[in-house]
Amino acid sequence: MAYCASRFQTVRRRTVEVKVGAVGVGGAHPIRVQSMTTSDTQDVDATVRESIALAEAGCEIVRVTAPNLAAARCLRAIRERFSAAGFGAVPLVADIHFLPAAALEAVEHVEKVRVNPGNYADKKKFAVREYSDAEYDRELERLAAACAPLMRRCRELGRALRIGTNHGSLSDRILNRYGDTPLGMVESALEFVRIAEAAGLHALILSMKASNPKVMIAAYRLLVERLDAAHRPYPLHLGVTEAGDGEDGRIKGAIGIGSLLLDGLGDTIRVSLTEDSVHEIPVARALAERAQRLWGAGAAAPAEPAAEGIDPFVYARRPAAVVALGGGRAGGDEPPRVIVRVADPAALPAAAERLAALAGTDTPAEALLVPVADAAALAALRPAAAAAAARLPGAGLVLELGPAVAPTDLAAFAAARPGRLGFVRRPGPGGPGALAELAALARRAGGFLALDLDPDAYPEYGDTLRALPGDGLVVTLTAPGPGGHPLGAYRRLAARLRASGGRAPLWIRLTPAQALAGAPDGLGRLLDAAILAGGLLCDGLGDLVSVETEADPLRAARLAYNVLQAAGARVSKTEFVACPSCGRTLFDLQTTTRRIREKTGHLTGVKIAIMGCIVNGPGEMADADFGYVGGAPGRINLYVGRDCVQFNIPQAEADDRLLALIRARGRWREPPAAARPPPPGRGASV
């Protein structure tokens, strides 16, 4: 597979160049940053103001919705006023759903048109039927007749076309032949590619958006394989749709976009947030800078003797043995476990005190990692470790051993400390014999030995691993790997283990050395954690996770759990799927999302979708348990899965109706007492 060749390296996919007005996309151009206005398009002044704000924030391509012919006609005035304000070089994109007439009007005024192949001149009724080959071909002929006029006009005017597939809005034809799958998404786009190519239009950009990063990643990978094999290598627009707001939205977007960028895929990006659209730009620029930094480093990884050994188009978790960790286990079928590093051993009691706030919740610190340089440091650690164990009795203790720490010192420490104990060491002098002694000691202490390996020196380490007992071992790495590509380094390590039959659990450690852009700030640390841990988890790699770039242990634990949730690897809270708002939105998404989060944020394992309109709503929330969707101005439709169960509810009643629906379906539980508001007249501050 051509795609797999770059997954250990920092090689950018080569694409054709597509001009979007004055802005080049793909080819040798840098990653382009996009966003979308949220104003009513027919409010020309508001849309122009928002477009200017986006351009001033660094947005290079601005998208505007055109849901009907009246909105499409407004694009002429918007383009004129935007240009008159000094932004004539910033392209505008018309976002079209359903109506070819709106697209044919919009293409006269803007530099690019985006169509969704699932609902542009196509059916979307979730009808269940079987299409014969002849019926399927007739549907494609009808589709081509409806789409070709737009394709020809784009070619005549020099406009670009984005074929933007959404996971949640595939046509009935695609759903019934390919299912609600990444393959269905790819086939939906390729139908339009073939129509465009037949019309002589090659200024195409493609996207495969989904609210689930695993689905999105798989769809883009499969699209690249199909495009590069049978069509022109068109540029890609990357995005995770309906990602939500705040930290969760940034993490989910970074997992999908960032991991693909580090694989060399992607030419233009948008981070969709349920916030004012200008807030998307710094996140997108930070992601682009990280990728371009690695692309500039070149393909530094050595040639691999064997393929990675996994299917990058289908998610499957890497098989791993089980090891003991604290009061539980890691590896096997266990969810990935969270370890928190405390850089200063003297700060261990204070860190345990901070982390005690998470004890008994769905987000506990399951082990503490502490560096130990020598025997003196190990002896000094005893009282601090005892204090930490008293505060966090269920958490394990893992010691990161310096080369001067001897097994005899560890044996004395283990004998004096009750509870399970683990060790981390980089192989060095002494060979397998020294490590075997440590492994045996770890097993006696009820824990594991983690080996910090260098995947490029694996032939030596492979001999070491084969010489050690198979149980009680974990593998990890703390260096970024050749070319600074930490995902590639972990993948290479996993490939080496797979080739030799090793089943040791894999510990993802995000260390400062693995930072993707110098000394990252708070946003940068969040993005690095999402890209590294989230990207690997979506590959099926990772049995333990530690975010070691955060000094605050509580922050490190919470960030790790947020990444696990966004990657679909471990559920620890309510999940919200919320669209980023646009001119079609029928209510205030930001305030509504915050309000519903406050009322339902304690429902661990429940997934709630908050969607501004019905264009993508019912589809994009397909895997949500409950949906809150704008049906008309001031009116809400409530869903259970794909099924609309309550229509046209006044918005003032919709929140209570949603909670009643959750109760009726048996998914409600009362919030913890500390989270409940005080009864009227009691507990209020004065």
N, C-alpha and C positions, 0 to 999 in steps of 0.2 A: 504494500500500500504506500503510495507516494506520501500521504499525509504523515505517516509514522516516522518518516526519515528525519523530520525536524524536531521531534518531540524531546530529544535530549539536548538540543542546540538552540542557538539564537539566530535563526535564519528567517528572514522575512519572505513571505510568499510573493512571488512576482505576479503582478496583474497588469492588464492593459490600463492605460490612462483614460479616464472619463472626465470631460470638462463639464462642470456645473457653473454656467456663466463664466466668470473669470477665475474660478477656483478649480484647480486640478485635483482629482481624487484618484488614488491608486498610483501605479507606476512608481516613480521615484519620489513622489510627493510625501510630505509628512502626514501623520494621522490628522484628519480634520475633525473638529469638534462641532457638534450640532446641538440644538435644542428646539423647543417648540413654544409658540405663544399660547397663552391660556385665555386670552380675551375672546369675546364674541367677534368673529371676523367682520360682521356687518357694522361693528363699531370701529370704523376706520381709524379714528384718532387714537383710540386705546391700543389697537393692534400695532400701529406705527410706533407709539411710545414704547411698547414692550419690545418690539423688534430692535429699536435703538438701544434700549437698556441691555439686551442680550449681546448685540454687536460690541458695545462698549466694554462688556465683561469678558470679551474674547471669543464669543460664539462666531464661527466662521460660515455657517450655513443655518438659516432660520426657516423653520417649517411652520406653516399656517394651515389650519383646517379649512376645508371648503366642502361642507357637508351637503350643500344644495347649490342650485344655480345662482341664487341671489348672492350667496357668500362668494362664489367663484367670480362673479362680476366685480365684487369689491376689491379683488386682488389688483386690478388695474390701478386704482387710486392708491392702494397701499404701496405698490411698487414705485409709483411716481413720487409719493411723499417720502418714502424711505430713501430713495435716490437723492431727492432734493435736500435731505438732511445730511448728505455727505456719505451715504452708505451704498452707493451704486454698485460697488464691487462685491458686496455681500449678497450671495444668491438667496432667493426665496424659493421655497418648495411648497407646492400645494398638496395637502393631504386629502385624498379622495377615497370615499367609500360609496359603493353601490351605484353611483350615477355617472355613466359615460358622458352625459350632457354637461355635467359640472366639470369633468376632466377636460373636455374639448374647449370649454370656455377658459379654464384656468391656464391651459398650456399657452394661450396667447399672451399671458402677462408675466409669467414667472419662469425661472431658469430650469426648474425640475418639477416633475410630477411624481408623486408616490401613489401607487395603487396597491390594494390588498387583493391578491388573487383569489382569496376565499369569498369575497363578497362584492367584487367589482363585476357587475353584469352577470352575477351568478346567484344560485339559490343557497339559502341558509335556513333550512327549516328543521334540521335534525331528523329528516325523514329516513326511515329504515327500509331499504329496498336493495335488490341486487341489480346491477347494471350488466347487461350482456355486452360483449365487445362492440357490437353494432350500435347499441344505445350509447355506450361510452364515446364512441367515435362521433356520433351525431351531436352529443353534448360539446365535444371539442370544436366541432365545426361551427356550432352556434356561438361558442365563446370567441372563436377567432373572428367571426363576422362582427361581433360587438366591440372587440378590442383593437382590431386593425386600424380603424380610423385614428385613434389616439396615437398608435405607434407611428403611423405615417406622418402625422402632423408633428410629432416630436422630431422625427428625422428632418423634415422640411425646415423647421425653425431652429434646429441645432440645440434642442432641449435634451436633458437627461431624463431617464425614467428609473425610478426605484421600484423594483418588484419586492414588496414588503410582506412576506408571509407572517401571519400570526398563528401561533399554536392553537389559540382558542377560536379561530374563525375560519377553519377549513370548510370548503364547500361540501355539500352532501355527497357529491360525486367522489371526491377524494376520500372522505370519511368511510364511505361504504366499500371502497376498493382497497385502501391502504390503512384505514384506521386512524385514530387520533395519535399519530406517532411522528417521530422525526422523519421517517421515510415519507409519510404523507405530506409533511411540510415541504420537503425537497421536491417531490413530484409536483406539488401545486405550483411552486415557483418555476420549475422547468417547463411546464405547459406554457407559461407566459413567455419564457425565454425563447422557445421555439416559434411562437407567434411573432415576437418582436424581430427575431432574426429573419423570418420569412418576409417581413415588411421592410427589411433593410436597416433596422435600427439596432445599433450595437453600443450606444451610449447608455449602458445598463449598470445599475448597482443593485445588489441583492441583499436581503436581510432575512433572518430566521428568528423572530423574536418569540419569547415565551416568558412566563412569570416564574417558571421552574428552571434554575440554572442548569441542572443536569440535562433537561430536554433541549434547552437552547444550545448548550455546548455540543451535544450529539448531533443536532440538526446542522449546525454550521460545519462540523467536521465532514459529515456525509455530503453536504452540498459541495464542499471544496473537492472532494474526490470525484464527484459526478461532473462538475464543471470543468475541472482541469483535464479530465479524461475525454470528454465528448464535446465540449463547447469552448468558447474563449474563456480565459481566466479573468472573469469580471471582478471588479472590486467588491468588497463587503462592507456593509454598514452594520455595526455591532450594537446590540442593546438587549437588556433584560427588561421586559415590559411589566408594568404593574408591580414594580419592586417595592413601593411603599415610601415611607419617609424616615427621617432621622438616621440613626446609625444602622438600623436594619436595612433600609433602602440602599444606603451606600455599600454595605457589605454585600448584599445580593447582587447589585450591579457590578461590583468589583470582581466577584467570583466568576461571573459569566464573561464579562468583557476582558478583565485582566488576564485570566488564564488563557484565553484564546490569543490575546495580543502577545503573550510570552511564547506562544507557539508560532508566532509569525503571521497570524491571521488577523485581518482587519485593517481597513483603510479610512474609515470614518466612524465616529462613535457618538452615542447619546446615552447619558446616565439619566434614566427616567425616575424622577422623585416627585412625591406628592407634596411639593413645596413650590414656592415661587421659582419660576424656571431659571432665573439668574443663579440660583444656588447650585444648579447642575453643572455649571461651567467649571468651577475650580476642581470638582471631583474628576470630571472628564479630562481636564488638562493634566492633572496629576497622574492619571492612568496612562495617558498618551506619553508623557515624559518618561515614565518608567520603561515602557516598551521600547521607545526610541533609543533610550540609553543602552539597553541590551542589544538592540539591532545594530547599533553602532559598534558594539564590541566584536561583532562578527561571529562566525561559526567556530568557536574555540574548542568544542568538545571533540574528543577523539572518535574515530570510526568505531562502530559497535560490531563485535563479532557475531552477534545474534540479534534478532528482532526483539521488540519489547515483549511480545508474547501475550498481549491483550488485544481485545477488540475495542478500539477507541470510539466506536459508534454505539455501543451498547453498555450500559452501566452494569458492572458486576464487582462485588467487593472481593478483594484479594483474600484467599484463604490464609488463615494464620492459626498458630497454636495458641493455647491459653496460658497466661501467667497470672500469678497472684499479685494484687495491688491493693495495699491497705486492707480495708475490710471486704474487698470484692475481688473481681477478676478483670483482666483485659485480654483482648484478642478474641479469636473464635467468632461467635455470634454476639458477643457483648458489644454494646455501643461504644464508640470511641471515648476514652477516659481523659479527664482533664487534670493536668499536673501544673502546679504553680511554682515558679522558681523564686527563691528568696536569695538575692545576691550576697547579702551580708548575714552570715550565720548568727551574729549577735542580735539581729532584728527578727529572728525566727519567732519568739513569743509575741511580739507586736503584730507580726504578719498573721499568726494564728488567731489573735484577737480580732483582727479585721475580718478574716475569713470565717469566723464563727457566725457572722451574720448570715452566711449561706448554708449553715448546717441545718439539716432537716428540710431543705428546699429541693427543687429539681435541678439546682445548679451548684452542687457542693464542690469544694476543692478536694479531689480524691487522693492526692498525694502532694507533698511538698518536696521540692528539689533544692538542695543546699550544696554549694561548693565547699570542699574540704581540701586544703592545700597539703597538710602534713599531719604527723601524729599529734603535735601540740594543738593544732586547730581542732582535730578530732576530739581530743580530751576536753577542750574548752566548750565543745558543742553539747556535751552531755546535759548540763542543766537546762540549756535553752531547748533542747529536744524534748526533755521531760515536760517542761512547761507547755510546749506546743502540743504534745500528745494529750495532756490533761484538758486542753481547750478544744482540740479536734481529735477525739478518740478514734474516729473511724478513718482518719486519713493516714496513708502510708508516708514513710520518709525515704527519700532517695538521695544518696550521697554521690555527688560528682567528684570523683577522686583525682587528686593530683598524683603525679608519678611517684612522689615520696611516701605515699600512704601504703603501708604493708598489710598483707592479709592478717598477720598476727594482731596488729592494732585494731583492725575491723572486728576481729573475733571478740576481743575484749569489749569493744563498744556494743556489739550486738548482744553479748551476754548481759550487759548492764541495762539494756533498753528493751522493755517488752514491746511486742507488736512487730509487724512485718517491716522488712528493711530491704531496700534495693540499692544497687550500685551502678554508676556509669563510669566507664573508662575507655579511653582511646588506646587501642593495642600499641604496644611499644616493646621495649627490651623485655626479654623473658619468654617471649613466644607463647604458644598455646599452654605451656605448663603453668605459667603465672596466672593466666586467665582461667584455666580450669580450677585452680584453687579458689579464685574469687567466685566462680560460678557455683562451686559446691557450697561455699559459705553463704551465698545468696539464697540457695535452696534451703539450707538449714534455718536461715532467718525468715523463711516464708515469703521471699520476694523474688527478684530477678536480677540478672546482670545485663545491662544495656551496653552494647559496644558502639562507640562513636566511630563510624567507618568512613573511609574515603572510597567512593565507588570506583575511582580510577586506579586505585591500588588493590582492587578486589582480588586478583589472583592470589596475592599473599594472604589477604584476610579470608578468602574462601578456604584455603588450607587450614587456617586457624579455626574457622567455624566448624569445619568437618571434624576437627580433632576434639571439639567440645561436645558435651552431652546436648541433645537436641532440646530438652525441656528447660524452662527457666531463662531463656535468652530473649533479648529484645535488640533490635538494631535501630540506629539513628544516625544522623549526621548534623554537624553544626556549621560546616563551611558552605559557602554558596555554590561551589562547583565551578568548573571551567566556564569562562565567559560570564560569570555572575548569574547563572540561570539556576536558581534553587529548585524549581520544579523539575528541570531536566536532571539535576543531580539525584533527587529522590527517585525519580522514575528509573534512572540508570541503576541505582542501588536495588530497587525492587526487581528489575529485569535480571540482574546478576543473581539475586537470591532465587528467583524463579528457575533460572537455568540450572542452578545447582541443587534444586529440590528443597531449598531452605524455606521454612514456614515460621520463622521468628516474627513476632508482631513488630510493626513499624511505628516508630515514635516520631511524629512531626514536631520538630523543635524550631520555632521561629526565633532566631537569635539576632542580635545586632549585626553580626557579620553578613546575614542574609538580606539586610535591607536593600531595597531595589533602587533607592535614590538618595545616596549620601546619608546625612543625618535627618531622618524623617521627623516631621512634627506630628501632632496628634492625629490629623487626618492621614498622614503618610503611614503611620504605624498601623492604623486601622486597615488601610488599603493593602499593605504588605501582608498582614495576617489573613485577610480575605483571599488574596491571590494565592499565597503559598498553601495555607491549610485548606481553604475552600476548594482551590483547584485540584489538589491531590485527593481530597475526599470525594469530589465528583468523578475522579478516576478510579475510585474504589480502593484507594491507598490511605492507610492511617488507622491505627488502633489506639494510640495515645497522642495527645496534643498538648503543647505548652506554648504560650505566647510570652516570650522572654524579653520582648522589647518594651514592655510596660513595667515601670518601677513599682507602681501600686499593685499589691497582690490581688485586691478586690477587683480592680479594673482588669487585670490580666485574666482572672477567672471568668468574669462576665463577657469579655470580648471573645474568649475561646468558645463559650457556650453560644454566643450569638452567631459566630461563624459556623459552628456545627449545625445550628438550626437552619440557617440560610442555605447550607449545602444539602439539607435533607438527611443529615447523618445522625442527628439526635434531637428529639423534640423535648424542649424544656419550658415552653411557654406558649401562649396563644400566637398563632401566625396570622398576619394580616396581608392580604393582597389588595393593594390600592393603586388605582391608575393615577397618572401624573397630572391630570386635568388638561383640558384644551377648550377650544371654542364650542365644542359640543356638550360640555359638561353642564348638567342640569341642577347642581347644587354645589355648595362650597365644600370641596373635597377635604381641604386641610382641617377645617373646624370639625367637620363630620367625622373624619378619621380619628382625630384626637378624642372626640366625645365617645365614640364607640369603643376606642381602646381603653378609656378610663372605666367603662362599664363591664368590659369583657376580658380585660388583660390578664385575669387570673385563671382563665380556662385553658390550662395546659393541654395541648394536643388538639385543640379546636382551631380550624382554619376558616377565617372570615374574609370575604371579598367585599370591598367597597368600591363600586364602579360608577363613574359619572354618567354613563349613558349605555344604551343597548347595542352600540356598534360592535364593541369587542367584549362587553360585559359578560354575557352568558357563556361565551366560549372561553375567555381567559380565566374565568373562575371555575372551570370545569372540575378541578380537583379540590375545590374549596368545599367545606361542609355547609356553609351558609353564605348567601349573597345579598347585598344591599345595593340595588341598582336604580339609577335614575331612569324613570319611565316616561316622564313628561315634566314640564316645569312645576315644581312644588309637589310632585308625586313620586312615590318610590314603589318598586317591585321587590318582593322578597323571594329568595330562591333557597331551595335545598338541593345542593349539587347543581345539575343542569335544569332542574324543574322549577318553574315559577309557580309558587304556591299561593301567593297573595299579590293581587294586581292593584295598581293605582291607589296606594295608601297615601293619605295626606302626610307630608313630611313631618309634621308636628307629632304624629302618632307612630312614626316608623321605628324609632328607637325601641319603644316599649313593645311594639309588635315583634321586633327581632328577638328581644330577650324572651318573650313568651314562646316564640317558635323554638328557640334553643332549649327552653325548659320542656316543651312538649315532645321534643325529640330525645329527651333523656341525656342531654349533654351539659346541662347546667349544674354547677355546684356553687355553694356560697363562698365568697372571698374569705381569706383569713381574717380573723377578728381585727388585727392591726390595720388591715386595709379598708375596713368598712368605715363609712363616715359616722361621726358620733350622732346619737339620737338628738332630735330637736331639743334645745335647751340644756344639753349636757355636753361637756367636753370642749365647749367653744372657748377660744382665747379671749381675754378681756384686756 
